[in-house]
Amino acid sequence: MVRIAAVPHIVKRRRREEKKLVLRVLASPLFNLLLITSRQIGDEIATRIQAFQAAALGLSLRLGIAVVVLVICVISLFFSFGFTNSSYSVENIDVDKLWRTADSWGWRSSSAPRSDWPPPPAETNGYLRVRWNGGLNQQSSAIRIMNATLVLPELDTNSFWRDESGFPGIYDVEHFIKTLRYDIHIVKSIPEVSSEGKTKKLKAHQIRPPRDAPLSWYTTFALEKMKQHGAIYLTPFSHRLAEEFDEPELQRLRCRVNYHALRFKPYIIEISREIVNRLRSQGHFMSIHLRFEMDMLAFAGCIDIFTPVEQKILIKYRKENFADKKLVYRERRLIGKFPLTPEEVGLILRSMGFDNSTRIYLASGELFGGDHFMKPFRALFPHLEK
């Protein structure tokens, strides 16, 4: 009985001792430090939770806005595509309109002088011979400024085309001289001179013009040589004048040379008309010059799209036929200096609305690179002929 009665007493005593121990612990500095630290940690955790919740809310708002914008873009794209597909798709283009003359919208071509443009002086500073394979429209400006008499141009027979026809065999000489009579003096051949009782043709001093030479080069160095020798011979002559200058009348002179003075001989025009009329009798057709021949590609530095063997051929041709100029071949295409490949031309034509029934004639020489480059074009336009 005593043992049983003592148990509750012992339990109560132990509880009192435990309570005192708890009170001592609660009153101790260590516990207070732990309590403060735990509260700081709790506050920090609470602050971070609040920041996370705020960030999550902001992120949710931003994501919501992005989703709304994306939905709007998709809807806009859908309607845009639907509009394009219904109104401007290739399938719905009126192909007949593609063959009509484009509307000029009130613009008209005019190369006639529009300000004071006196005729060339009766006396000139000398004679100018040129060997020409292009760019005569540019050089006419230099001839005018130098006040030179142009000897009928000689065509370059050593270039890629190997054409022996000569200027008089292709162009209407009388029309050329007559059209430019108010711009420059032109003679058919360099005149003869008498010296010590002998008559001989005036010998022209030969000069190789720098590429893209400014007008000042012609009015200083070239003009000085002309006055010194009586005649100069510029060879080669193409692309030997900077294309950009500010004088509008000189630009119009270029147009007069290109679109009025240079006219094929009558028999060439007649043959051409007969060929065109026969082609038109079979329906619409297109003639394209792809500018993908070896000389054009080498000149443009269009190298890196070809095989190693073809690259060597182009580089060799460039060194032999064009002025030395350092080119970074892999950058030429990026800056727009490459001719379009046949496939790129075909894709542009298809996007314009010309379908695979279009008859196309290639007006160019031998395309470089073989059939590898023509297969995609021929797949787009199977009615292709040379």
PLY file of the C-alpha trace (Angstrom):
ply
format ascii 1.0
element vertex 386
property float x
property float y
property float z
element edge 385
property int vertex1
property int vertex2
end_header
0.00 0.00 0.00
2.80 2.39 0.87
4.53 1.72 -2.42
1.37 2.41 -4.37
0.60 5.60 -2.45
4.11 6.94 -3.01
3.95 6.80 -6.80
1.70 9.89 -7.29
3.87 11.82 -4.88
7.01 10.98 -6.81
5.34 11.89 -10.07
4.23 15.28 -8.76
7.72 16.00 -7.44
9.33 15.14 -10.77
6.82 17.38 -12.57
7.73 20.28 -10.28
11.43 19.69 -10.92
10.84 19.52 -14.68
8.81 22.73 -14.50
11.62 24.50 -12.61
14.12 23.21 -15.18
12.01 24.53 -18.02
11.68 27.92 -16.31
15.48 28.07 -15.80
16.02 27.24 -19.46
13.53 29.85 -20.59
15.19 32.42 -18.41
18.71 31.58 -19.62
20.63 33.97 -22.03
21.35 31.11 -24.39
17.67 30.39 -24.87
16.95 34.08 -25.45
19.69 34.16 -28.09
18.29 31.07 -29.75
14.81 32.54 -29.56
15.94 35.82 -31.18
17.88 33.96 -33.83
14.94 31.71 -34.62
12.67 34.70 -34.89
15.14 36.44 -37.29
15.37 33.28 -39.34
11.62 33.04 -39.36
11.28 36.69 -40.37
13.89 36.18 -43.12
12.09 33.09 -44.34
8.78 34.96 -44.25
10.31 37.90 -46.14
11.76 35.60 -48.78
8.48 33.76 -49.10
6.71 37.09 -49.60
9.33 38.17 -52.19
9.01 34.84 -53.95
5.23 35.19 -53.96
5.57 38.73 -55.37
8.05 37.58 -57.99
5.84 34.65 -58.87
2.91 37.02 -59.18
4.95 39.38 -61.40
6.16 36.48 -63.49
2.62 35.21 -63.79
1.48 38.64 -64.93
4.30 38.85 -67.49
3.58 35.35 -68.73
-0.06 36.25 -68.97
0.71 39.35 -71.00
3.07 37.34 -73.26
0.39 34.75 -73.83
-2.13 37.45 -74.73
0.35 39.06 -77.17
1.12 35.66 -78.68
-2.57 34.94 -79.16
-3.05 38.33 -80.82
-0.09 37.71 -83.13
-1.38 34.28 -84.07
-4.84 35.67 -84.79
-3.30 38.54 -86.80
-1.09 36.13 -88.72
-4.06 33.89 -89.38
-6.15 36.71 -90.79
-3.16 38.09 -92.69
-2.48 34.69 -94.20
-6.11 34.27 -95.01
-6.18 37.68 -96.69
-3.00 37.01 -98.60
-4.09 33.57 -99.61
-7.44 34.85 -100.85
-6.21 37.96 -102.63
-2.53 37.69 -103.53
-1.59 34.05 -103.57
0.17 32.68 -106.61
-2.87 30.60 -107.46
-5.13 33.66 -107.65
-2.82 36.04 -109.51
-4.11 37.17 -112.89
-1.17 35.98 -114.99
-2.32 38.01 -117.99
-1.56 41.17 -116.03
2.04 40.05 -115.64
2.52 40.24 -119.40
1.14 43.77 -119.74
3.19 46.96 -119.67
3.53 48.20 -116.11
1.76 51.42 -115.19
4.17 54.36 -115.20
2.06 56.25 -112.64
2.64 59.49 -114.51
6.41 59.12 -114.82
7.93 59.43 -118.27
11.40 58.80 -119.56
13.28 61.82 -120.80
17.00 62.03 -121.42
16.83 65.40 -123.18
18.82 68.25 -121.56
16.73 70.34 -119.19
19.10 73.22 -118.51
21.82 75.13 -120.30
23.63 72.50 -122.40
25.66 74.18 -125.15
26.93 72.14 -128.10
30.59 71.06 -127.97
33.13 73.68 -129.13
34.21 73.56 -132.76
37.82 73.04 -131.71
38.59 70.12 -129.41
41.61 69.22 -127.31
42.47 66.13 -129.34
41.28 62.70 -130.39
40.24 59.83 -128.19
40.46 56.19 -129.25
38.88 53.56 -127.06
38.79 49.78 -126.99
35.43 49.04 -125.51
33.66 46.00 -124.08
31.05 47.89 -122.12
30.50 51.11 -120.22
30.42 53.52 -123.16
27.50 55.32 -121.53
29.79 56.14 -118.60
32.69 57.29 -120.70
30.64 59.69 -122.79
30.56 61.97 -119.76
34.36 62.01 -119.57
34.61 62.67 -123.33
32.30 65.67 -122.97
34.24 67.12 -120.04
37.61 66.62 -121.76
36.25 68.30 -124.90
37.67 65.45 -126.95
36.77 64.15 -130.40
35.74 60.51 -130.11
37.03 58.13 -132.74
34.40 55.49 -133.47
34.78 52.91 -130.65
36.61 49.66 -131.22
34.97 46.56 -129.74
37.18 44.35 -127.60
37.66 41.12 -129.56
39.88 39.56 -126.90
37.21 39.35 -124.23
35.07 36.40 -123.29
32.71 36.68 -126.27
35.39 36.64 -129.01
33.17 38.65 -131.35
34.94 39.92 -134.47
32.00 41.95 -135.83
33.28 45.37 -134.82
31.25 48.45 -133.97
30.19 49.23 -137.57
29.09 45.62 -138.07
26.63 45.75 -135.17
25.52 49.33 -134.61
24.05 51.98 -136.87
27.04 54.32 -137.13
25.24 57.22 -138.81
22.50 57.16 -136.21
25.10 57.06 -133.42
26.91 60.13 -134.73
23.71 62.05 -135.48
22.12 61.39 -132.08
25.12 62.66 -130.14
26.02 65.56 -132.43
24.98 68.13 -129.79
26.99 66.37 -127.09
30.35 65.29 -128.48
32.30 65.30 -131.75
32.64 61.87 -133.36
34.75 60.79 -136.34
34.88 57.39 -138.02
38.67 57.11 -137.99
41.64 58.93 -136.60
42.85 61.54 -139.09
46.11 61.58 -141.01
48.82 64.13 -140.37
51.61 65.40 -142.60
55.16 65.44 -141.35
58.29 66.04 -143.41
56.38 65.56 -146.64
54.89 62.27 -145.47
51.31 61.58 -144.58
50.48 59.11 -141.84
47.80 58.52 -139.26
48.12 60.30 -135.97
49.52 57.87 -133.42
47.55 57.79 -130.19
49.37 57.53 -126.88
48.14 54.39 -125.09
46.93 54.66 -121.48
45.34 52.10 -119.19
42.76 54.03 -117.14
42.46 53.19 -113.45
39.28 51.35 -112.55
36.42 53.60 -111.37
38.52 56.68 -112.04
37.01 59.98 -110.93
36.25 62.64 -113.50
39.25 64.59 -112.20
41.57 61.88 -113.59
40.21 62.55 -117.09
40.37 66.32 -116.75
43.95 66.31 -115.47
46.19 63.36 -116.35
44.33 62.09 -119.43
43.68 65.59 -120.79
47.34 66.55 -120.33
48.46 63.49 -122.34
45.90 64.26 -125.03
47.19 67.81 -125.45
50.75 66.54 -125.46
50.29 63.79 -128.10
47.23 65.04 -129.98
45.47 61.70 -129.40
45.24 59.10 -126.65
44.14 55.47 -126.73
42.32 54.26 -123.61
42.27 50.50 -123.25
40.41 48.79 -121.71
37.61 51.28 -121.49
34.72 49.59 -119.64
33.89 50.58 -116.07
36.73 53.08 -116.04
34.75 55.99 -114.63
33.22 56.39 -111.20
29.48 55.86 -111.52
28.47 58.46 -108.97
28.72 62.16 -109.70
26.37 65.04 -109.05
25.89 66.66 -112.46
22.33 65.76 -113.68
23.04 66.68 -117.30
25.95 64.24 -117.44
23.64 61.54 -116.12
21.14 62.35 -118.87
23.96 62.12 -121.41
24.52 58.57 -120.22
20.86 57.83 -120.91
21.07 59.30 -124.39
23.99 57.03 -125.22
22.35 53.90 -123.81
18.78 54.27 -124.98
18.96 56.49 -128.05
22.41 56.59 -129.69
23.21 52.86 -129.63
20.90 51.23 -132.16
21.49 47.97 -134.02
21.96 47.96 -137.75
18.67 47.71 -139.70
19.21 44.11 -140.83
19.78 42.99 -137.21
16.59 44.76 -136.12
14.64 43.12 -138.94
15.87 39.63 -138.10
15.14 40.22 -134.43
11.57 41.33 -135.15
10.95 38.27 -137.28
12.21 35.95 -134.52
10.13 37.72 -131.86
6.98 37.64 -133.98
7.34 33.89 -134.51
7.78 33.32 -130.81
4.79 35.52 -129.96
2.59 33.60 -132.37
2.93 30.62 -129.99
1.88 32.64 -126.95
3.62 34.57 -124.23
7.29 33.92 -123.62
10.11 35.27 -121.53
13.76 35.87 -122.38
16.22 35.89 -119.48
19.90 36.65 -119.23
21.07 34.90 -116.06
24.50 36.58 -115.95
25.97 33.27 -114.81
28.82 32.98 -117.29
32.44 32.52 -116.31
33.51 36.12 -116.98
30.70 37.62 -114.91
31.25 35.23 -112.01
35.00 35.78 -112.00
34.55 39.54 -112.17
32.08 39.52 -109.26
34.27 37.26 -107.16
31.56 34.62 -107.08
33.83 31.77 -106.13
32.93 29.85 -102.99
29.68 28.23 -104.19
31.62 26.15 -106.73
33.72 23.01 -106.50
37.46 23.36 -105.75
38.30 22.66 -109.41
35.82 25.29 -110.64
37.13 27.78 -108.07
40.65 27.42 -109.48
39.32 28.09 -112.99
37.49 31.25 -111.89
40.40 32.58 -109.86
42.80 31.98 -112.75
40.44 33.73 -115.20
40.05 36.66 -112.83
43.82 37.12 -112.46
44.32 37.01 -116.21
41.50 39.35 -117.23
40.76 41.79 -114.42
42.69 44.26 -112.32
44.22 42.86 -109.17
41.88 43.53 -106.29
41.84 41.75 -102.96
38.45 40.13 -102.37
37.16 38.09 -99.46
35.21 35.59 -101.53
33.05 34.25 -98.73
31.77 37.79 -98.02
30.89 38.70 -101.60
27.50 37.00 -101.49
26.63 38.54 -98.11
27.08 42.08 -99.48
25.05 41.42 -102.62
27.89 41.19 -105.13
26.95 37.75 -106.47
24.67 37.26 -109.46
21.56 35.34 -108.47
21.85 31.62 -109.06
19.48 30.14 -111.66
17.46 28.54 -108.87
17.06 31.89 -107.08
15.87 33.51 -110.31
13.36 30.71 -110.78
12.02 31.08 -107.24
11.54 34.81 -107.73
9.64 34.26 -110.98
7.41 31.63 -109.37
6.69 33.93 -106.43
5.65 36.64 -108.90
3.03 34.30 -110.32
4.64 32.72 -113.36
3.76 29.03 -113.32
5.53 26.01 -114.78
3.81 26.43 -118.14
5.79 29.63 -118.84
8.03 29.45 -121.90
11.50 30.77 -121.13
14.43 31.34 -123.47
17.93 31.80 -122.10
19.69 34.75 -123.72
23.18 34.08 -122.46
26.39 32.27 -123.20
27.59 29.02 -121.70
26.53 28.85 -118.06
29.34 28.07 -115.68
29.06 25.13 -113.30
27.35 22.75 -115.70
23.87 21.35 -115.30
24.18 21.30 -111.52
22.91 24.88 -111.28
20.30 24.57 -114.01
18.46 21.47 -112.73
16.47 23.36 -110.06
15.55 26.08 -112.55
14.47 23.53 -115.14
12.38 21.75 -112.50
10.52 25.01 -111.84
10.17 25.87 -115.54
10.34 22.74 -117.73
9.56 24.74 -120.93
13.09 26.11 -121.05
15.14 26.57 -124.18
18.35 28.28 -125.19
0 1
1 2
2 3
3 4
4 5
5 6
6 7
7 8
8 9
9 10
10 11
11 12
12 13
13 14
14 15
15 16
16 17
17 18
18 19
19 20
20 21
21 22
22 23
23 24
24 25
25 26
26 27
27 28
28 29
29 30
30 31
31 32
32 33
33 34
34 35
35 36
36 37
37 38
38 39
39 40
40 41
41 42
42 43
43 44
44 45
45 46
46 47
47 48
48 49
49 50
50 51
51 52
52 53
53 54
54 55
55 56
56 57
57 58
58 59
59 60
60 61
61 62
62 63
63 64
64 65
65 66
66 67
67 68
68 69
69 70
70 71
71 72
72 73
73 74
74 75
75 76
76 77
77 78
78 79
79 80
80 81
81 82
82 83
83 84
84 85
85 86
86 87
87 88
88 89
89 90
90 91
91 92
92 93
93 94
94 95
95 96
96 97
97 98
98 99
99 100
100 101
101 102
102 103
103 104
104 105
105 106
106 107
107 108
108 109
109 110
110 111
111 112
112 113
113 114
114 115
115 116
116 117
117 118
118 119
119 120
120 121
121 122
122 123
123 124
124 125
125 126
126 127
127 128
128 129
129 130
130 131
131 132
132 133
133 134
134 135
135 136
136 137
137 138
138 139
139 140
140 141
141 142
142 143
143 144
144 145
145 146
146 147
147 148
148 149
149 150
150 151
151 152
152 153
153 154
154 155
155 156
156 157
157 158
158 159
159 160
160 161
161 162
162 163
163 164
164 165
165 166
166 167
167 168
168 169
169 170
170 171
171 172
172 173
173 174
174 175
175 176
176 177
177 178
178 179
179 180
180 181
181 182
182 183
183 184
184 185
185 186
186 187
187 188
188 189
189 190
190 191
191 192
192 193
193 194
194 195
195 196
196 197
197 198
198 199
199 200
200 201
201 202
202 203
203 204
204 205
205 206
206 207
207 208
208 209
209 210
210 211
211 212
212 213
213 214
214 215
215 216
216 217
217 218
218 219
219 220
220 221
221 222
222 223
223 224
224 225
225 226
226 227
227 228
228 229
229 230
230 231
231 232
232 233
233 234
234 235
235 236
236 237
237 238
238 239
239 240
240 241
241 242
242 243
243 244
244 245
245 246
246 247
247 248
248 249
249 250
250 251
251 252
252 253
253 254
254 255
255 256
256 257
257 258
258 259
259 260
260 261
261 262
262 263
263 264
264 265
265 266
266 267
267 268
268 269
269 270
270 271
271 272
272 273
273 274
274 275
275 276
276 277
277 278
278 279
279 280
280 281
281 282
282 283
283 284
284 285
285 286
286 287
287 288
288 289
289 290
290 291
291 292
292 293
293 294
294 295
295 296
296 297
297 298
298 299
299 300
300 301
301 302
302 303
303 304
304 305
305 306
306 307
307 308
308 309
309 310
310 311
311 312
312 313
313 314
314 315
315 316
316 317
317 318
318 319
319 320
320 321
321 322
322 323
323 324
324 325
325 326
326 327
327 328
328 329
329 330
330 331
331 332
332 333
333 334
334 335
335 336
336 337
337 338
338 339
339 340
340 341
341 342
342 343
343 344
344 345
345 346
346 347
347 348
348 349
349 350
350 351
351 352
352 353
353 354
354 355
355 356
356 357
357 358
358 359
359 360
360 361
361 362
362 363
363 364
364 365
365 366
366 367
367 368
368 369
369 370
370 371
371 372
372 373
373 374
374 375
375 376
376 377
377 378
378 379
379 380
380 381
381 382
382 383
383 384
384 385
